[in-house]
Amino acid sequence: MGYERNAIARMHGYVPGKQPASATTIKLNTNENPYPPSAAVMQALHSVQAEVLRRYPEPMAEAFRAQAARVHGLRPEEIVAVNGGDELLRMAVTTFVEPGAPIGVLEPSYSLYPVLAEIHGSPVVRVDARDDFSPPDDFAARINAAGVSLALLVNPHAPAGKLLGAREIATIAKQLRCVLLVDEAYVDFVEPALCHDLLPLLREHDNVLFLRTLSKGYSLAGLRFGYGIGCESLIAPLLGKTRDSYNVDVVAQRLATAALVDRASAQLTWQRVRDERSRVRSALQGLGCKVPESHSNFLLAEVAGKRLTAEATHRELEARGVLVRYFAMPRLDQSLRITIGTPEQNDRLLALLRELWT
Amino acid sequence: MGYERNAIARMHGYVPGKQPASATTIKLNTNENPYPPSAAVMQALHSVQAEVLRRYPEPMAEAFRAQAARVHGLRPEEIVAVNGGDELLRMAVTTFVEPGAPIGVLEPSYSLYPVLAEIHGSPVVRVDARDDFSPPDDFAARINAAGVSLALLVNPHAPAGKLLGAREIATIAKQLRCVLLVDEAYVDFVEPALCHDLLPLLREHDNVLFLRTLSKGYSLAGLRFGYGIGCESLIAPLLGKTRDSYNVDVVAQRLATAALVDRASAQLTWQRVRDERSRVRSALQGLGCKVPESHSNFLLAEVAGKRLTAEATHRELEARGVLVRYFAMPRLDQSLRITIGTPEQNDRLLALLRELWT
């Protein structure tokens, strides 16, 4: 019996996707962008001077927030920089949820949400998604009825890729009597023809907090940098009270700023990922998988009527040096979540699947 | 009225020391090491490749923990890497303190401790330090009587520099019925002749958690990197459950590892700081200040019987481009906390004080 709280002793920690030891492994399991970060980011890295490391960083990440404000047409007061999107999730729980008060999630979604709730001592109100992984019409009503303080929605959905538009999110936000965190980790990969943009909602809804990350869209998963966007009254307590005083280091601040300045480079990678997403989806459908339309940099492929189950396929792929993600959870345990890689990586995956399944 | 918890709405955030806009300002206010980080750290920085940024970092910081274990003669299971020492403080609160249960501190000490308690909804049990800033003999008894789950002691003391030895800490740890976090942020600057080393205590006491940081000793305040040390049962929940999954980024992991590998470089700076600490203390005493012996990289100088109060001195120094720290708090409001700078910076400070006070 240790010194940790009972809730901590009882819980299981979050298990991140595997980071392989071998450099030749094809990693299609943790939704990294297959293309490298912009050359401007590398230049920013290599120009960091010793004096800058010696001193404390700018505690509020002013330069980054100014740049993010320019990109999104917002004010810096509407933005908070965080040590990876996960930190914003934790900070939202700390800031908006009384210990023990419930947290609302759509089921299934990002498996970290219930872990954060458990750490906080909060029960999780799970609302089952519809077959297409969108929230049911009574999502907000059920969240409200349960007295939830914070509802979490990942959009595009993970692990399915389904996108909700501004009207759907606005309806939910308006109905909810609590904070709605919209986790936009994958928003950079949405089809541009849709002109998808939820940020104007913050002008109408003082309870919507958006999460952005540089991990996927900007190829900077190693850097741990994300940001929160919301109206000033929602951002202020995160920025000035519950955030660790120096939560983002000076190197990360500089590289993240450079990444947003050279957003055009990242945008080229988004289009390449979309092109491959469409090709890989068709190929998987050609292999007989059900694959919902995805606006993310991954596909959820249902494995049915094959010689191997999804779980066995995942295992056999790993033995052949290709990692994909398998979730041993209701509604997901017949599927594989496959990150979109380079054309060569995707070809290798598809060839292996053909071999394993036929 | 916003969506944040009542406790958050009521509280004031932590106010970090000023980060000056001007490069010519002499910063003796936030306890940075005046000397640059090791060349090996800069080399590690400049050799980071794009591919490394693109992928998620090693979630458990294995390489760093292995190196820290080598340095301290411990096992990696006894070490957790954190995004600056402040993160370990927050994680200790989250892990060991039921929301609402009290946290114990010596008063005065690091002003972040009560802020973390307030965020957690925990009352603070404050035990007044003796005149020499050491804990009174009944420190543990009073902490126990108040039902505290986590007691925080900074050693060497901040903002005074007083050092408690292994026997004193062992006595407190043994008496306490809760976790004792010993914040060793400044331990690198302890006089080596004392052979001060508390880490063996973790073999005898399963409730002692040590905090180390690379911010001061290794001149890496900009990088945000620290680590916790304790017996495996104390470290395990921090490492596997309450830590953000990828809490330290890949650049920070590599630079921190390089810094520990080239510890000899940092040790040279520690001796230079100690030499100056002794010289500046004598000079301040020569100016009529009471200055307790300090084992940190700062001095607490009591300003009494001068033409200017401590507060006014602090203000006038700032107007002349020299920042020192002033705390408007009982027992500290007649003093200045002065970080040890380079000999030239210290000379400039001493010259200004002579000018202002005589």
HADDOCK unambig.tbl for C-alpha pairs under 7 A between the chains (distance, minus, plus):
assign (segid A and resid 2 and name CA) (segid B and resid 233 and name CA) 6.60 0.50 0.50
assign (segid A and resid 3 and name CA) (segid B and resid 96 and name CA) 6.07 0.50 0.50
assign (segid A and resid 3 and name CA) (segid B and resid 179 and name CA) 6.88 0.50 0.50
assign (segid A and resid 4 and name CA) (segid B and resid 95 and name CA) 5.47 0.50 0.50
assign (segid A and resid 4 and name CA) (segid B and resid 96 and name CA) 4.48 0.50 0.50
assign (segid A and resid 5 and name CA) (segid B and resid 95 and name CA) 6.16 0.50 0.50
assign (segid A and resid 5 and name CA) (segid B and resid 96 and name CA) 5.35 0.50 0.50
assign (segid A and resid 5 and name CA) (segid B and resid 97 and name CA) 6.42 0.50 0.50
assign (segid A and resid 5 and name CA) (segid B and resid 98 and name CA) 6.14 0.50 0.50
assign (segid A and resid 8 and name CA) (segid B and resid 95 and name CA) 6.77 0.50 0.50
assign (segid A and resid 12 and name CA) (segid B and resid 241 and name CA) 6.76 0.50 0.50
assign (segid A and resid 13 and name CA) (segid B and resid 240 and name CA) 5.62 0.50 0.50
assign (segid A and resid 13 and name CA) (segid B and resid 241 and name CA) 4.24 0.50 0.50
assign (segid A and resid 14 and name CA) (segid B and resid 241 and name CA) 6.93 0.50 0.50
assign (segid A and resid 16 and name CA) (segid B and resid 245 and name CA) 6.87 0.50 0.50
assign (segid A and resid 19 and name CA) (segid B and resid 58 and name CA) 6.87 0.50 0.50
assign (segid A and resid 32 and name CA) (segid B and resid 54 and name CA) 6.85 0.50 0.50
assign (segid A and resid 32 and name CA) (segid B and resid 55 and name CA) 6.22 0.50 0.50
assign (segid A and resid 33 and name CA) (segid B and resid 54 and name CA) 6.99 0.50 0.50
assign (segid A and resid 36 and name CA) (segid B and resid 50 and name CA) 5.90 0.50 0.50
assign (segid A and resid 36 and name CA) (segid B and resid 51 and name CA) 6.23 0.50 0.50
assign (segid A and resid 36 and name CA) (segid B and resid 54 and name CA) 5.96 0.50 0.50
assign (segid A and resid 37 and name CA) (segid B and resid 50 and name CA) 6.34 0.50 0.50
assign (segid A and resid 37 and name CA) (segid B and resid 54 and name CA) 6.54 0.50 0.50
assign (segid A and resid 42 and name CA) (segid B and resid 50 and name CA) 6.76 0.50 0.50
assign (segid A and resid 46 and name CA) (segid B and resid 46 and name CA) 5.15 0.50 0.50
assign (segid A and resid 50 and name CA) (segid B and resid 36 and name CA) 5.91 0.50 0.50
assign (segid A and resid 50 and name CA) (segid B and resid 37 and name CA) 6.35 0.50 0.50
assign (segid A and resid 50 and name CA) (segid B and resid 42 and name CA) 6.75 0.50 0.50
assign (segid A and resid 51 and name CA) (segid B and resid 36 and name CA) 6.22 0.50 0.50
assign (segid A and resid 52 and name CA) (segid B and resid 222 and name CA) 6.43 0.50 0.50
assign (segid A and resid 53 and name CA) (segid B and resid 220 and name CA) 5.15 0.50 0.50
assign (segid A and resid 53 and name CA) (segid B and resid 221 and name CA) 6.23 0.50 0.50
assign (segid A and resid 53 and name CA) (segid B and resid 222 and name CA) 4.31 0.50 0.50
assign (segid A and resid 53 and name CA) (segid B and resid 223 and name CA) 5.93 0.50 0.50
assign (segid A and resid 54 and name CA) (segid B and resid 32 and name CA) 6.85 0.50 0.50
assign (segid A and resid 54 and name CA) (segid B and resid 36 and name CA) 5.94 0.50 0.50
assign (segid A and resid 54 and name CA) (segid B and resid 37 and name CA) 6.53 0.50 0.50
assign (segid A and resid 54 and name CA) (segid B and resid 219 and name CA) 4.63 0.50 0.50
assign (segid A and resid 54 and name CA) (segid B and resid 220 and name CA) 4.73 0.50 0.50
assign (segid A and resid 54 and name CA) (segid B and resid 221 and name CA) 5.39 0.50 0.50
assign (segid A and resid 54 and name CA) (segid B and resid 222 and name CA) 5.78 0.50 0.50
assign (segid A and resid 55 and name CA) (segid B and resid 32 and name CA) 6.23 0.50 0.50
assign (segid A and resid 55 and name CA) (segid B and resid 220 and name CA) 6.98 0.50 0.50
assign (segid A and resid 55 and name CA) (segid B and resid 221 and name CA) 5.20 0.50 0.50
assign (segid A and resid 55 and name CA) (segid B and resid 222 and name CA) 5.19 0.50 0.50
assign (segid A and resid 56 and name CA) (segid B and resid 221 and name CA) 4.66 0.50 0.50
assign (segid A and resid 56 and name CA) (segid B and resid 222 and name CA) 4.46 0.50 0.50
assign (segid A and resid 57 and name CA) (segid B and resid 222 and name CA) 4.83 0.50 0.50
assign (segid A and resid 58 and name CA) (segid B and resid 19 and name CA) 6.84 0.50 0.50
assign (segid A and resid 86 and name CA) (segid B and resid 244 and name CA) 6.78 0.50 0.50
assign (segid A and resid 87 and name CA) (segid B and resid 244 and name CA) 6.88 0.50 0.50
assign (segid A and resid 95 and name CA) (segid B and resid 4 and name CA) 5.47 0.50 0.50
assign (segid A and resid 95 and name CA) (segid B and resid 5 and name CA) 6.17 0.50 0.50
assign (segid A and resid 95 and name CA) (segid B and resid 8 and name CA) 6.76 0.50 0.50
assign (segid A and resid 96 and name CA) (segid B and resid 3 and name CA) 6.05 0.50 0.50
assign (segid A and resid 96 and name CA) (segid B and resid 4 and name CA) 4.48 0.50 0.50
assign (segid A and resid 96 and name CA) (segid B and resid 5 and name CA) 5.36 0.50 0.50
assign (segid A and resid 97 and name CA) (segid B and resid 5 and name CA) 6.43 0.50 0.50
assign (segid A and resid 98 and name CA) (segid B and resid 5 and name CA) 6.16 0.50 0.50
assign (segid A and resid 99 and name CA) (segid B and resid 99 and name CA) 6.58 0.50 0.50
assign (segid A and resid 119 and name CA) (segid B and resid 242 and name CA) 6.61 0.50 0.50
assign (segid A and resid 179 and name CA) (segid B and resid 3 and name CA) 6.87 0.50 0.50
assign (segid A and resid 219 and name CA) (segid B and resid 54 and name CA) 4.63 0.50 0.50
assign (segid A and resid 220 and name CA) (segid B and resid 53 and name CA) 5.15 0.50 0.50
assign (segid A and resid 220 and name CA) (segid B and resid 54 and name CA) 4.72 0.50 0.50
assign (segid A and resid 220 and name CA) (segid B and resid 55 and name CA) 6.99 0.50 0.50
assign (segid A and resid 221 and name CA) (segid B and resid 53 and name CA) 6.22 0.50 0.50
assign (segid A and resid 221 and name CA) (segid B and resid 54 and name CA) 5.38 0.50 0.50
assign (segid A and resid 221 and name CA) (segid B and resid 55 and name CA) 5.20 0.50 0.50
assign (segid A and resid 221 and name CA) (segid B and resid 56 and name CA) 4.66 0.50 0.50
assign (segid A and resid 222 and name CA) (segid B and resid 52 and name CA) 6.42 0.50 0.50
assign (segid A and resid 222 and name CA) (segid B and resid 53 and name CA) 4.31 0.50 0.50
assign (segid A and resid 222 and name CA) (segid B and resid 54 and name CA) 5.77 0.50 0.50
assign (segid A and resid 222 and name CA) (segid B and resid 55 and name CA) 5.19 0.50 0.50
assign (segid A and resid 222 and name CA) (segid B and resid 56 and name CA) 4.45 0.50 0.50
assign (segid A and resid 222 and name CA) (segid B and resid 57 and name CA) 4.84 0.50 0.50
assign (segid A and resid 222 and name CA) (segid B and resid 249 and name CA) 5.73 0.50 0.50
assign (segid A and resid 222 and name CA) (segid B and resid 250 and name CA) 5.27 0.50 0.50
assign (segid A and resid 223 and name CA) (segid B and resid 53 and name CA) 5.93 0.50 0.50
assign (segid A and resid 223 and name CA) (segid B and resid 249 and name CA) 5.07 0.50 0.50
assign (segid A and resid 223 and name CA) (segid B and resid 250 and name CA) 6.20 0.50 0.50
assign (segid A and resid 223 and name CA) (segid B and resid 251 and name CA) 6.92 0.50 0.50
assign (segid A and resid 224 and name CA) (segid B and resid 249 and name CA) 5.59 0.50 0.50
assign (segid A and resid 233 and name CA) (segid B and resid 2 and name CA) 6.59 0.50 0.50
assign (segid A and resid 240 and name CA) (segid B and resid 13 and name CA) 5.62 0.50 0.50
assign (segid A and resid 241 and name CA) (segid B and resid 12 and name CA) 6.75 0.50 0.50
assign (segid A and resid 241 and name CA) (segid B and resid 13 and name CA) 4.23 0.50 0.50
assign (segid A and resid 241 and name CA) (segid B and resid 14 and name CA) 6.92 0.50 0.50
assign (segid A and resid 242 and name CA) (segid B and resid 119 and name CA) 6.62 0.50 0.50
assign (segid A and resid 244 and name CA) (segid B and resid 86 and name CA) 6.77 0.50 0.50
assign (segid A and resid 244 and name CA) (segid B and resid 87 and name CA) 6.88 0.50 0.50
assign (segid A and resid 245 and name CA) (segid B and resid 16 and name CA) 6.86 0.50 0.50
assign (segid A and resid 249 and name CA) (segid B and resid 222 and name CA) 5.70 0.50 0.50
assign (segid A and resid 249 and name CA) (segid B and resid 223 and name CA) 5.06 0.50 0.50
assign (segid A and resid 249 and name CA) (segid B and resid 224 and name CA) 5.59 0.50 0.50
assign (segid A and resid 250 and name CA) (segid B and resid 222 and name CA) 5.25 0.50 0.50
assign (segid A and resid 250 and name CA) (segid B and resid 223 and name CA) 6.19 0.50 0.50
assign (segid A and resid 251 and name CA) (segid B and resid 223 and name CA) 6.91 0.50 0.50
